[in-house]
């Protein structure tokens, strides 16, 4: 009976320290000297979330690496064509430069990811 009260108060202390909500359940295991250890399931969930964000960031980085140089080349080329009255020449030139930059950045990103692994 006495161990049950200690167990209850230890759980309450951990919940107050972490400021846990009602939905967030902290599973604990009572060991011999009433030491509280967080369950393994909680740790695995946060590791999975971290990995999900890592891959989401990687995918978005690929998109930006490809799209931004091409879009900037087209936008800047179009504006320069309007100013200089050379309609397709500057836009096409800067679009090709943007594509070349995108390909170069893409391969550099692939190589950096391969080096990390």
C-alpha positions as CSV (number, residue, x, y, z in Angstrom):
1,X,0.0,0.0,0.0
2,X,2.8,2.4,0.9
3,X,4.6,1.7,-2.4
4,X,1.4,2.6,-4.3
5,X,1.3,6.1,-2.8
6,X,5.0,6.7,-3.5
7,X,4.3,5.5,-7.1
8,X,1.4,7.9,-7.5
9,X,3.3,10.9,-6.1
10,X,6.3,10.2,-8.3
11,X,4.0,10.2,-11.4
12,X,2.4,13.5,-10.3
13,X,5.9,15.0,-9.8
14,X,7.0,13.9,-13.3
15,X,3.8,15.3,-14.9
16,X,4.1,18.6,-13.1
17,X,7.8,18.9,-14.2
18,X,6.9,18.2,-17.8
19,X,3.6,20.2,-17.6
20,X,1.8,17.3,-19.3
21,X,-1.7,17.6,-20.6
22,X,-4.5,15.1,-20.0
23,X,-4.1,13.7,-23.5
24,X,-0.4,13.1,-23.1
25,X,0.1,9.9,-21.1
26,X,3.4,9.3,-19.4
27,X,3.9,5.6,-19.0
28,X,6.3,4.8,-16.3
29,X,7.7,1.6,-14.9
30,X,8.2,1.1,-11.2
31,X,11.6,-0.3,-10.5
32,X,12.9,-1.7,-7.2
33,X,13.7,1.7,-5.5
34,X,10.7,3.5,-7.1
35,X,12.8,5.1,-9.8
36,X,10.6,6.3,-12.7
37,X,11.8,5.7,-16.2
38,X,9.9,7.0,-19.3
39,X,8.6,4.2,-21.5
40,X,10.3,3.3,-24.7
41,X,7.2,3.9,-26.8
42,X,7.4,7.7,-26.1
43,X,11.0,7.8,-27.2
44,X,10.4,5.9,-30.4
45,X,7.5,8.2,-31.4
46,X,9.7,11.3,-31.1
47,X,12.5,9.7,-33.1
48,X,10.0,8.8,-35.9
49,X,8.8,12.4,-35.9
50,X,12.3,13.7,-36.2
51,X,13.1,11.4,-39.1
52,X,9.8,12.4,-40.8
53,X,10.8,16.1,-40.5
54,X,14.3,15.3,-41.8
55,X,13.0,13.7,-45.0
56,X,10.4,16.4,-45.5
57,X,13.1,19.0,-45.3
58,X,15.2,17.1,-47.7
59,X,12.4,16.8,-50.3
60,X,11.6,20.5,-50.0
61,X,15.3,21.4,-50.3
62,X,15.3,19.4,-53.6
63,X,12.3,21.4,-54.9
64,X,13.8,24.8,-54.0
65,X,17.2,23.8,-55.4
66,X,15.6,23.1,-58.8
67,X,12.7,25.6,-59.0
68,X,14.2,28.9,-57.6
69,X,17.1,29.4,-60.1
70,X,14.8,28.5,-63.1
71,X,12.1,30.9,-61.9
72,X,14.5,33.7,-61.1
73,X,16.1,33.3,-64.5
74,X,12.8,33.5,-66.3
75,X,11.5,36.5,-64.2
76,X,14.7,38.5,-64.4
77,X,15.1,37.7,-68.1
78,X,11.5,38.8,-68.8
79,X,12.0,42.1,-67.0
80,X,15.3,42.8,-68.8
81,X,13.6,42.0,-72.2
82,X,10.9,44.6,-71.4
83,X,13.5,47.2,-70.6
84,X,15.9,46.5,-73.5
85,X,13.1,45.6,-75.9
86,X,14.8,42.3,-76.8
87,X,11.8,40.0,-76.2
88,X,12.9,36.4,-76.3
89,X,16.7,36.6,-76.2
90,X,17.4,37.6,-72.6
91,X,14.6,35.4,-71.2
92,X,15.8,32.3,-73.0
93,X,19.4,33.1,-72.1
94,X,18.7,33.5,-68.4
95,X,16.3,30.5,-68.4
96,X,19.1,28.3,-69.8
97,X,21.5,29.8,-67.1
98,X,18.9,29.0,-64.4
99,X,18.5,25.4,-65.6
100,X,22.3,25.0,-65.6
101,X,22.5,26.4,-62.1
102,X,19.7,24.1,-61.0
103,X,21.4,21.0,-62.4
104,X,24.7,21.9,-60.7
105,X,23.0,22.6,-57.4
106,X,21.0,19.4,-57.6
107,X,24.2,17.3,-58.1
108,X,26.0,19.1,-55.3
109,X,23.1,18.4,-53.0
110,X,23.1,14.7,-54.0
111,X,26.8,14.4,-53.4
112,X,26.6,16.1,-50.0
113,X,23.8,13.6,-49.0
114,X,25.8,10.7,-50.2
115,X,28.9,11.9,-48.2
116,X,26.8,12.1,-45.0
117,X,25.7,8.5,-45.3
